[in-house]
Amino acid sequence: MEAFEMERMQSTWENVVQYDMSESGVAPVTLRELVEMGFDLERFLDVPLGYSQSNGTVELRELLREHYPGASVDHLEVTNGTSEANYLVALSLLGPGDVFALQVPNYLQLWGVPRALGAEVRPFHLRRVDGRWRVDWDELESAIGEKTRLVYLSNPNNPTGSVLDRADMERIASRCEKVGAYLLSDEVYRGAEIDRERSDSFWGMGERVIVTSGLSKAYGIPGVRIGWIAGPPDVVEKTWTQHDYLTIGPNKMSDAIARVAVSPDNREKLYARTRALLKANLPVVRDFARDLEGFVALYEPEAGAICLVRYDDEVPSVELAERIRVEQSTLVVPGSQLGLEGHLRIWIGAKEPFLVEGLRRIGAGLKLSAANP
Ligand SMILES: Cc1ncc(COP(=O)(O)O)c(C=O)c1O
């Protein structure tokens, strides 16, 4: 199986560098904050740490059901992070000879997994047109055809931070419906909108729509490793079968924490925390870009704790990121690891002193690189 380059790069360096600016969520919530939101830690101290319900407690799935109109608990499965959710869907639906259509740029987990399962990956791109990220419809229509079993996109998208219009979503969903393909919409960034209304979900836009999400991004709680799948019950039954073999189920304390986080009031509080942090950080990011005018162009996100910078140099993004890591002890994600050469992805979800210094170092690295190509 080929390496998941971005994750391996992060795992190798994120705890070694002084400034990890390769992150992609907001500064995480603490257990104390969750206790203040209603997590009963004192009571939990006496809970025996046996196995939890392997597809998620009914109580948690009942709460999640509210996010997906018309869903029953059988439409839902709780997983170890959104990444396990995506993995289980791919394992359940793909095999040799299948075509898998992948939106690019993206979080490229579902580049390596479908290929390892023997499927053919056909990308369709988001392209920057007149200051906005647009679907390349010709590519989409050739990627999603009769042989396509599964389509993956992230909306809001990592790394562009762009959100699909409702009309574009309907067009994608009806293309999938027409050819009989499953549509997997990774909505882990939904709720992390900065200056716009909540993005729409694909849920309900077709018989074969599957949505994955989790606590890692918009909720700001990656460390508890809770994600979920919402999909047709026959697909969820298949993913549960895979789950039994892989990790059995999520951990008991995480399930209990998730019940607090996804309850309606707390969910809105956590989303508001995310929005406030990102809104406060944007002017700092704009200052950073202004200082680098002539070196880079900044693409601001509509949602998510990441931004993209485009640079005009010929240097490969892996090389540029490596220089910044070595010279500035600061980690950023090379665009090529997200399917977008000539760009760097930078974290904007940190608390301010860290953000300011991290950006200062990236700026210094970019200027040094431009002066010494
Ligand atoms: C689009 C997308 N999906 C899934 C993940 C992984 O999420 P989790 O931490 O919930 O496994 C990420 C992480 O960056 C992501 O950006």
The ligand as a MOL file (V3000), in Angstrom:
LIG
                    3D

  0  0  0     0  0            999 V3000
M  V30 BEGIN CTAB
M  V30 COUNTS 16 16 0 0 0
M  V30 BEGIN ATOM
M  V30 1 C -11.6110 16.2050 5.0190 0
M  V30 2 C -11.0590 15.4220 6.1520 0
M  V30 3 N -11.6110 14.2350 6.4620 0
M  V30 4 C -11.1580 13.5040 7.4900 0
M  V30 5 C -10.0930 13.9160 8.2560 0
M  V30 6 C -9.6440 13.0640 9.3930 0
M  V30 7 O -10.4720 13.3540 10.4660 0
M  V30 8 P -10.4490 12.5930 11.8590 0
M  V30 9 O -9.4480 13.2840 12.7150 0
M  V30 10 O -11.8610 12.8140 12.3640 0
M  V30 11 O -10.1440 11.1780 11.6290 0
M  V30 12 C -9.4800 15.1320 7.9700 0
M  V30 13 C -8.3100 15.5790 8.7440 0
M  V30 14 O -7.6390 16.5220 8.4380 0
M  V30 15 C -9.9860 15.9070 6.9060 0
M  V30 16 O -9.4490 17.0790 6.5950 0
M  V30 END ATOM
M  V30 BEGIN BOND
M  V30 1 1 1 2
M  V30 2 1 2 3
M  V30 3 2 2 15
M  V30 4 2 3 4
M  V30 5 1 4 5
M  V30 6 1 5 6
M  V30 7 2 5 12
M  V30 8 1 6 7
M  V30 9 1 7 8
M  V30 10 2 8 9
M  V30 11 1 8 10
M  V30 12 1 8 11
M  V30 13 1 12 13
M  V30 14 1 12 15
M  V30 15 2 13 14
M  V30 16 1 15 16
M  V30 END BOND
M  V30 END CTAB
M  END
